[in-house]
Amino acid sequence: MQPIDVTRRENLGLLIKAAGSQAALSETIGKAPAQISQWLNASINSKTGKPRVMSNAIAREIESKTGKPEGWMDQPARSEDLHTHGGSNVEFSAIEGVRRVPVISYVQAGMWTEIVNAFQHSDAADWLVTSDRHSRESFALTVRGNSMEPDFKEGDVVIIDPSIKPRPGSFVAAKNGREEATFKKYRPRSIDVLGNEIFELVPLNEDYPTMRSSEQHIEIIGTMVEHRRFFK
């Protein structure tokens, strides 16, 4: 799957095509043509040295002003999905087989069971498009640090599905004693006298310690179903 800023640029191009011109879309959404060009070309900000990318707030504003459902700018679209009915009045045909998942913080992930039903669009750092085979409770985390190298590098993104029960060797998000999530390899060890499973959370980098459920409270949040790495 491609980065969300690339998807937004492609969809912006489709909106320009449907509107008839960049100037026409500029008038519809109330943004200067030069600003639209910056988003299209990901031009470099001279102050920060980073590409000018469309923010979540701007993407939602464009959707609202062009009559699109919330999240439309973040979903890969085909040109045939846009049908022009005079000027810039565009109708969107929903894309089947995909859903969006929020990119959340490790603190939010640690509270996911409690907050998922009240989660708002603006609560996410970003949104990713993925398969609708994953449950509606799925979310994404950005890998931090080097405890899971070499397989997972800092900045990689993993999609976690709480509805999937981990198997030996699965990668999971789990709640630790600090009430925030951690991302590790799952390793079942035994069953205690009460019938509870004892398991370990194992870092792939041997410089980091293994966590064991018999020694500290650990709660599995969900199992990794996708791993994404973006190359610049």
Secondary structure, 3 states (H helix, E strand, C coil): CCCHHHHHHHHHHHHHHHHCCHHHHHHHHCCCHHHHHHHHHCCECCCCCCECCCCHHHHHHHHHHCCCCCCHHHCCCCHHHEEECCCCCEEECCCCCEEEEEECCHHHHHCHHHHHHHCCHHHCCEEEEEECCCCCCCEEEECCCCCCCCCCCCCCEEEEECCCCCCCCCEEEEECCCCCEEEEEEEEEEECCCCCEEEEEECCCCCCCCEECCCCCCEEEEEEEEEECCCC
